[in-house]
């Protein structure tokens, strides 16, 4: 009798009496009474493993159980649109029950509190689960780098809920400024993919909000702060330059080569001594793995090193997928940035390797392939690099849309596409 747990979600929850609800869940509180595949996490990596594993398993002697702290899957690649007022939050999520309808997958809403790989236990706020094979797909948290006041006085963009909070705070700033003549300033800290896309969305939305509230659009400004000398510093320099040109044409002020060294409720202090007042600070300057991953094995930046099969080093049978896995470029050996594509690609391989573990098959080596990125800068502008092909203008915008539609199809088929998700 074998239980497999794929773990994802976050651990910010109070502990419910251990085992209190497990009987109702049908999950194994003690030694397993039947074969269970336990999947805790429904992000890009965890969901991919679940769907792929259910697809390749042709026997009926295992039950797939999907567990996450939310009862919906998030299109994280669209949350900047939610934050910038372009997309409703309902369009950036899809209910998990809809995704698993008709499949041999059960879903339970629970939060992960602790992982004990030595004793093969996962503690959740609804009880403790045993496992034989574990897949950790915990995602990532925001990295504040110890900058004084930053965590307390900034918002982050890590989920649909956080995106909705940004949207609300931006709207509130305009309401509070009515009848005043002061400048509204919205600071985005971090000029990577997330920060650049958010700045593009805000640059498009703020003039509309200004007119709505009877204000001169020039009074609302987006400031994008990046400590390196260019935005999108790890990307195609030509396209990064094009993105900077577009942002500047939309009125975004780029502060490059300067770091935020302190933040308070009224603004930020830069490394050159300059102070910028702000109505809102959004920090997207870095991510790190969640704390739970460090309990499994030694980590690098809170990301777990993995072997050729995506297993945590030193823990056979414990797989790590997505943002919390330290995935290295096969040619250079350098860590690759966390991305949805890498998480999904890795999830496919891990699902096959779990199947091999169960039925004594041959494991598949995981060799990461980074196909590229498309960066949207509001609804009318985008730049991209896919499979070495540079994209701008309408081609980039179409590519961004097609990437989303392809992902929706991959998790829900034509039925999900037809529902407009």
N, C-alpha and C positions, 0 to 999 in steps of 0.2 A: 504494500500500500504506500503510495508516494504522494507527497504534497509539494507543489511548486508555488513559490510566492514571488511575484514581480512587484516591487515596491516603488511607489511614487506618491507625491503629495508633500505637505509640509507638516511640521510637528508642533505648531503653535496651538495647543489645546490642553484643557484640563483632563486629568485622567479619570475615566469612569471605572467603577469597580471591576476588577479584572474578571473576564469571563461572563460578565453579567448578561450580555446580549448574544453571545456566540451560539447558544442553542437555537435562538430564533434565526440566526444567519445561516445555519446549516454548515458552518465552518468548523474545523477540528480544534476543539479546545484542549483535548488530550491526544493520545496516540490516535492516528488517523483510522477511521472506521471504513473509509473508502478512498479511492484515488481522487485527489483534488488538485487542480491547477489553480493556484491562488495568484491573482494579478493585482497588485496594489499600486495603481498609478495609471492615469489615462491621459497623459500628455502625448507629444509626438512619438517618443520612444516606447513608452509603456503600452499605449493603444496599438501601435504597430505590431509589437510582439504578440499581443492578445489576438488581433485579427489574423495575423499570419499563422500563429500556432493553431488556432481553431481551423484554419483552412487546410493545413497540411496533415492534421491528425485525422486519420480515417477510422480509428477505433472508438468504441463507445465506453471504454473503461476508465475515462478521465472526465472530470467536470472542470471547466474553465471558470474561475471566479475572479471578476475584475473589481478592484477596490480603489477608491479615490476619495479625497476629502470633498470634492464637488460632484454633483450629479450631472455635470455637463463637460464636454470637451471644448477647449478654447482654441480659436484660430489666433494664436499669438502673433502671427505674421500680419494681422490686421488691427491690432490694438492701438497703433498710432492713429488710425483712422477714427477710432472711437474717441480718443483723447482730443483730436482736432475737430470734433463735431461733424465729421463727414459721414460716419457710419453709426447706426444705432447698435447698442451693445448686444441686442438680440441677434443681430446679423453676424456677430463674432463668436457665437457659441452654438453648439448643437447638443441636444440632450443625449446622454449616453444610452438610455433605453432605446432610443431610435436607432442608434448605430448597431446595437447588438440584437435587435429584434429578429427572430427566426434563426439565430445562431446558437451554438452550444456554449454560450457565455452567460453567466449570471453576474449581476452588478450589486455591490454593497457600498454605501457611502460611509467612510470611516477615515480617520486621520492616523498617520504613523507617528508613534511616540518614541520608539526605540528599536534598534536592530541588534540582535545578539547572535552573530554568525557561529560562534563556538558551540552554543547550545541549540542552534537552529531554531530560533524563536524571533518573531516580530510582534512587538507590543503595539496595539492600536487603542484608541479611545473607546473601543467597543469590545476589547478583550485581547487575548494573546493567541497568535497563530503559530503553528509549527510548520517547518518546511524541510524538504530534502534538497530542492534547487531554488535559489533565490536570484531574482533579477532586480537590481536597484536602479530605479529610474526616477530619482527624486527631484530632478530639475536643478534649479539654481536659485541663489539669493542675490541681493544687491551687495556689492562691495563698496564700502565707504572709505577705505584706506586710512581710517583714523583721523579724517579731516574734522576739525573741531566744529561742532554744531550742525554738521551737514545732515546727519541722520534725523535729528530732531526738527529741522526747519526746511526740509525738502520733501517733495513727493517723488515716488518712483514709478516706473512704467514696466510692471512685470506680469500684469493680469488684466482681464477685462474690468474687474472691480477698480483696480488702481487707475486704469484709463478713464473710467467714468468719474472718479474723484477729481482727476485733472480737469476734465471737461467742466465739471461743476464749479471748481475753484476759479477757472478762467471766466466763466459767465458771472460769478459773484463779483469778481474784480471790476468788471464793467458796470455792474449795477451800483457798486459802492462809489465809483468815480463819476457818476452822473452829476452834473452841476459844477464840477471842478475843472480846472485847466491843466492839471498836472499830467506828466507823461506816464503811461502804463508800460511797464517793462516785465517781460516774461523770459526768465533765464533757463536755458537748457544746458546742463552740464554734461559734456561728453559728446564728441563729434564722430562717434562710430555709426554703425548702420541705424541703430535705434534712435539715437539723438538726431541724426540727419533727417530721418523720415519724420520724426515728430516736429522738428523745426519747419519742414516743408508744409506739413499740415496746418500748423499754427499760423504760418505766414499767409496762407490762403483764407483761413477762417477769421482772423482778427479784424480785417477790414469790413467783413460782413457784420460782425458783432458791433463794431464801432458805428456803422450806419444805422443799425437797429436801435442803438441807444442815443442817436442824435449826436454822435461825436465825430470829430475829424479823424479819419483813419490813420493819419500821420502821428497821432498821439499814442498809438499802440505799437510797440516794437518787440520783436523776438531777438534775443541775443544768444548765440550759440558759442559756448566756451569749450575749447579743445586745447589740452596742454601741449600737443605736438604741433608742428608747423603747418599741418594741413588736416582738413576733415577726412574721414575715411582713410586713416593713415596706413592701414595694412592692405589696402585694395589697389586696384588699377589706378595709377596716378593720373592718367589722362581723364578717366571718367570721374575720379574724385574732383579734379579741377573743374570739369563741366558741372558737377553737382554744386560746387561752391559758387560758380558763376550764376547758376539758376537761383540759388538762395539769395544771393546779393541783389539780383534783379527783382526779387519779390520783397525786398526791404529788410532782409535778415542781416543783422550785424554779426560778423564772424570775428571772434576774439581768439586768435591762434597763437600758439607758443606760450600761453599763460595758463597757469593752473589755479583752481579754486583752493585756497588754503584755509578758509574759515567761512562759516555761514551763520547768520542769525535771522531773526524774524523779519528783518527789513532788507536783507540783501547779502552779498558775498564780498569777500576780500580776495583779490587776486595776488599772484606771486610777485607781480611788479609793484605792489603796494597800492594799486588802484582799487577803489571801492565802487561797486555797482549796486544801486538800490534796485529792489525787485518787488513786484506784487506777487510773484510766484516763482519758486525755484523747483525745477524738475531735474533730478539727478539720474543719469543713465550712463555714468562714466565707468562702469565695470560690474562684472558678476563674479560670483564664486560658488563653489558647491555648498550644499547645505551641511549643517553641523553633523548630521547623522552619519554621513559618509566617513568621517574621521574615526568613527567607532569600529569600522570594519577593517581598515588597513591604513598604513601611512599614506598621507595625501600630499599632493603638490598643488598649493593654492586651493585646498579643499576639493580638489578633483582627484579621483582615484585612478592610479595607473592600472592599465589593463594589459592582458597578454594577447596573443594572436587570435584567441577565440572570444575576446571581450570578457574574460573572467578576471575578477579582482586578483591581483598578485598575492599569492599566499593563501588563497581561498578557492580551491577547486569547487565548482558548482555554484559559485556566487558570481553572477554576471552583473556588469554595470553598463548602463545605456544612457545616452543623451548627454545633457549638460554637465552632469556630475562625473562623467568619465573623461579621463585625460587621454584624448585621442591625438595621436601624433601623425604627421605627414609621413607617408611611407618612404619618400625620397630624402627629405631634409631632416626628419626626426624632430622637427619643431611642433609644438602643440598647435592643433587646429582650433579656430574659434568655434564656440558652441553655435550650432545651427540646427534648424528643423530638418534639413536634408540629411545631415550626418546622423541625427537621432533615428530617422526613419530607415535609412540604409542599414544602420547598425542593428535596428530592431528586427529586420528581416533575417539577418545572419544569426542573431541570438535565438530566434524562434526555431530555426533549423537545427541549431546546436542543442537546444533543449529536447527537440524530437530525437536527435541522435543519442542524447543521454538516456532517454527513456527506453528507446528500442534498439540500443547498441549499434547505432549507425556511425558513419564517419563524419566527424565535425568539419565545419567549413571555416577557413581562416578569414578574418575580417581585415580587408584592405580598404581604408577610407578613400573615397573619390569625391573631391569637391568640385561640383559642376559649375559653380559660380553664384552670382547674386544679381537681383534686380532691386534697385532702390527707388521707391516712389517719393516724389517731392510735391505732394498734394495730388489733386485729381487730374491735373493737366500736364504734369511733367514727371519724367522718370529717366533713369540711366541704368544700364545693365551690362553684364558680362556673363554669358552662358556658353559653356563649352568653347571658350576662347573667342566667341563672337561678340564684338562690342555693339551695344544697342543704345539708341537715343530716340527721343521724340516718340512718335506713335508706335514704333516697333517695340520700344521699351515698355510703354504703357500696356500694349497688348500682351506682351510677355508676362508682365506682372499679373494681369487678369487670368491668363491661361495657366500660370503656375498655381494660382488659387483653385481654379476649376479642376485642374488635374488632381490636386490634393483632395478636394471634396469627393471626387469620383473614387479615389483610392480607398477612402474609408467608408463610403456609403453608396457607391454606384450611381446609376442613373436616377434612382428614386430620390436620393438626397439632392442631386443636381436640379431635378425638376421642382423641388420644394424651395429653390432659391437660396440654399444655404451656401 
